Amino acid sequence: MPIDLAELDARLKVIDWRDRELAAITRQLEAAFPTLLLQIQVHVAGMSALQITRAS
């Protein structure tokens, strides 16, 4: 079966696009994580023991 170079090129472009998108998403998550973690800590610190027990 011969190799279809056009199909191979298209697949490589899709993989490249996917990798760039995943890298962008990863950067956004890494940038937002410290703020998100702080918000979670503040929220949990304001909860009663009963609320924490119910949440887990």
Phi and psi in degrees as GROMACS dihedral restraints (atoms count N, CA, C in turn):
[ dihedral_restraints ]
;  ai    aj    ak    al  type     phi  dphi    fc
    3     4     5     6     1   -72.7    20    10
    4     5     6     7     1   151.8    20    10
    6     7     8     9     1   -81.4    20    10
    7     8     9    10     1   127.3    20    10
    9    10    11    12     1   -88.4    20    10
   10    11    12    13     1   102.7    20    10
   12    13    14    15     1   -64.3    20    10
   13    14    15    16     1   -33.4    20    10
   15    16    17    18     1   -66.1    20    10
   16    17    18    19     1   -42.3    20    10
   18    19    20    21     1   -66.6    20    10
   19    20    21    22     1   -42.2    20    10
   21    22    23    24     1   -60.9    20    10
   22    23    24    25     1   -45.0    20    10
   24    25    26    27     1   -60.9    20    10
   25    26    27    28     1   -43.1    20    10
   27    28    29    30     1   -62.9    20    10
   28    29    30    31     1   -42.3    20    10
   30    31    32    33     1   -64.3    20    10
   31    32    33    34     1   -41.5    20    10
   33    34    35    36     1   -64.2    20    10
   34    35    36    37     1   -37.4    20    10
   36    37    38    39     1   -65.8    20    10
   37    38    39    40     1   -39.6    20    10
   39    40    41    42     1   -65.4    20    10
   40    41    42    43     1   -42.7    20    10
   42    43    44    45     1   -63.3    20    10
   43    44    45    46     1   -42.1    20    10
   45    46    47    48     1   -59.9    20    10
   46    47    48    49     1   -46.3    20    10
   48    49    50    51     1   -61.0    20    10
   49    50    51    52     1   -45.5    20    10
   51    52    53    54     1   -60.4    20    10
   52    53    54    55     1   -44.1    20    10
   54    55    56    57     1   -62.7    20    10
   55    56    57    58     1   -40.5    20    10
   57    58    59    60     1   -66.0    20    10
   58    59    60    61     1   -41.4    20    10
   60    61    62    63     1   -64.6    20    10
   61    62    63    64     1   -44.3    20    10
   63    64    65    66     1   -64.4    20    10
   64    65    66    67     1   -37.2    20    10
   66    67    68    69     1   -64.8    20    10
   67    68    69    70     1   -40.8    20    10
   69    70    71    72     1   -65.5    20    10
   70    71    72    73     1   -42.0    20    10
   72    73    74    75     1   -63.8    20    10
   73    74    75    76     1   -42.5    20    10
   75    76    77    78     1   -61.1    20    10
   76    77    78    79     1   -43.8    20    10
   78    79    80    81     1   -61.4    20    10
   79    80    81    82     1   -41.5    20    10
   81    82    83    84     1   -63.8    20    10
   82    83    84    85     1   -44.1    20    10
   84    85    86    87     1   -64.9    20    10
   85    86    87    88     1   -42.9    20    10
   87    88    89    90     1   -64.4    20    10
   88    89    90    91     1   -35.6    20    10
   90    91    92    93     1   -70.8    20    10
   91    92    93    94     1   -35.0    20    10
   93    94    95    96     1   -84.9    20    10
   94    95    96    97     1   -19.2    20    10
   96    97    98    99     1   -58.7    20    10
   97    98    99   100     1   -46.6    20    10
   99   100   101   102     1   -58.5    20    10
  100   101   102   103     1   -41.9    20    10
  102   103   104   105     1   -66.3    20    10
  103   104   105   106     1   -43.2    20    10
  105   106   107   108     1   -61.7    20    10
  106   107   108   109     1   -44.3    20    10
  108   109   110   111     1   -61.0    20    10
  109   110   111   112     1   -43.4    20    10
  111   112   113   114     1   -62.9    20    10
  112   113   114   115     1   -42.5    20    10
  114   115   116   117     1   -62.1    20    10
  115   116   117   118     1   -40.0    20    10
  117   118   119   120     1   -64.6    20    10
  118   119   120   121     1   -44.7    20    10
  120   121   122   123     1   -61.9    20    10
  121   122   123   124     1   -43.0    20    10
  123   124   125   126     1   -64.0    20    10
  124   125   126   127     1   -43.1    20    10
  126   127   128   129     1   -63.1    20    10
  127   128   129   130     1   -46.6    20    10
  129   130   131   132     1   -66.4    20    10
  130   131   132   133     1   -37.6    20    10
  132   133   134   135     1   -62.7    20    10
  133   134   135   136     1   -27.9    20    10
  135   136   137   138     1   -88.1    20    10
  136   137   138   139     1    -1.3    20    10
  138   139   140   141     1   -89.6    20    10
  139   140   141   142     1   150.4    20    10
  141   142   143   144     1   -79.2    20    10
  142   143   144   145     1   165.5    20    10
  144   145   146   147     1   -60.2    20    10
  145   146   147   148     1   -36.4    20    10
  147   148   149   150     1   -65.7    20    10
  148   149   150   151     1   -43.6    20    10
  150   151   152   153     1   -62.7    20    10
  151   152   153   154     1   -41.6    20    10
  153   154   155   156     1   -64.6    20    10
  154   155   156   157     1   -41.9    20    10
  156   157   158   159     1   -63.0    20    10
  157   158   159   160     1   -44.0    20    10
  159   160   161   162     1   -65.8    20    10
  160   161   162   163     1   -31.7    20    10
  162   163   164   165     1   -75.8    20    10
  163   164   165   166     1   -21.6    20    10
